[in-house]
Amino acid sequence: MNRTAPRWVRFALVHVLVLVLLAVWLWQRNVAQPLADVPADAGPLQCVSYAPYYRQGESPLQPDFRVTRERIDADLARLAEISGCVRLYSVDQGLHHVPELAGRHGLKVLLGAWIGGDKAKNDRELAQAIDLANRHPEVVRGLIVGNEVLLRREQTPDAMRSYIERAQAATNVPVTYADVWEFWLMNKDLAQSVDFVTVHVLPYWEDEPQSIDRAIAHVQEVMETVDAAFDKPLLIGETGWPSVGKQRDGARPGVIEQARYLREFVIAAQTHGWQYNLIEAFDQPWKRRLEGTVGGFWGLLDSDGQAKFAWQGPLAARMDGPQPLVAGAAGLALALVLSTLGRVRRPAAMVAFAVSGVLAGVIAPLQFEYLALACRSPLEWAAMGVVAAAGWLMWAAQPWTLHGRPGEAVRLAARVLLFGLAFSGLLLAVDGRYRDFPFLLFLLPAVQWGLAAAVARLAPLPHLPEGKLFAAV
């Protein structure tokens, strides 16, 4: 970039460059990408995980929550359109209705008994699951005693063997235990107590995350390893890909990535004869509390029961339509108003701020979209909302700050942004597996007060230590 150009021209050109990059990204995300097609005559999916906690505020962690029989009936009717089976993880909180209602919709059930660290609860759960399996043997294709219990270290292998053998003695339906594939390999003796081995293969969550390009090959390698280790039938009890969330090394969430993985997996399952259950039927917003944003968006269907993608044809990651243009125009109009109020006299300065307004307008809906997906509580809405507002205040105050009139509010906004940046980095350092970094909340002030101000040699907050620190960061 020409360093001899006037500083306002350089300031504007940096914003134009970032705006062009953002526009190219949005354009690419709105272009349909070709993906492998699942044959239209392939039939329904073998099985999908079903949990009814897909509405805001619903969670299995709420002991008083009960799903109604009518709600389950409607959910199963919807799932019967795409799958021949549902997997349960528990029979509590109203889920005991599932076997009876599933039979009416022509669905089979992989019945789950949740095993945790409370022996009394475990005994009640297992007894109820056994009773349901015995009352609906024509529907229940298997009883899964425990889900990733060894992974969570809530029971020992010997204790799990005891629970499994108790179920084996009390029912005639096939009995299994489900855990990630590595834990099965570490506890091979447990296979002697089950009728089939249920492994979870989740390329995104591996200790060495697998990119979407390597995901299916990874599943095949895992299945070959597990098949060589056991002489029992195998079931892939969980596999899938998230549509939203943080990137883990090369494993990037997204609608296209989710559709690509699931399409290619279903094709591979037909080729290799794998038995499988996909995770999961509906998005589960409550899981964001445990696993970050990504935990809530593994569903084939969103929280409204709408399919995220089709199984044939090209697919676009976004469908923005004219929204970015409208938002950019709104940002431009707001910038012109603020320039007038701030008595910006230089045409170059007014044009530079107007360009930054277009960028601000395009970023705004992306910020709100991020907040809607990532915020899990009113407290998080408040905290991240304050950070977003601080960035907007610093932008809106630009006609004043660049003329030596920053004001106390701008000083406070800079402090909020610095604190938010430091705190986000700290959370990422101590909980990097699940935490997101709110990149979009810092993008506008970073471009404006970091990159553009540095290139244009403008003091972002004249004579304030916060300004120097923010520019340095």
Protein Blocks (a to p, Z undefined) as FASTA:
>chain_A
ZZkbcfklmmmmmmmmmmmmmmmmmmmmmpccddddddfklopafbdcddfklbghiafk
lmkbccdfklmmmmmmmmmmmpcbdcdfbfgehlmmmmmmmmmnopacdddddddfblkl
mmmmmmmmmmmmmmmmmlmnbdcehehklmnopacfklmmmmmmmmmmmpcbdcdddddf
klmmmmmmlmmmpmbdcddddfklpmbdcdfklmmmmmmmmmmmmmmmpccdcddfbgcd
dfbdcdehjbccdfklmmmmmmmmmmmmmmnopacddddfbdcfklmmmnojmlmmmbfb
dfkopafbdfedcddfbdnkjmlmmmmmmmmmmmmmmmmmnopablklmmmmmmmmmmmm
mmmmmmmmmmmmmpgbfklmmmmmmmmmmmmmmmmmmmmmmnopnojmlmmmmmmmmmmm
mmmmmmmmmmmmlpccdfklmmmmmmmmmmmmmmnopafbghiaklmmmmmZZ
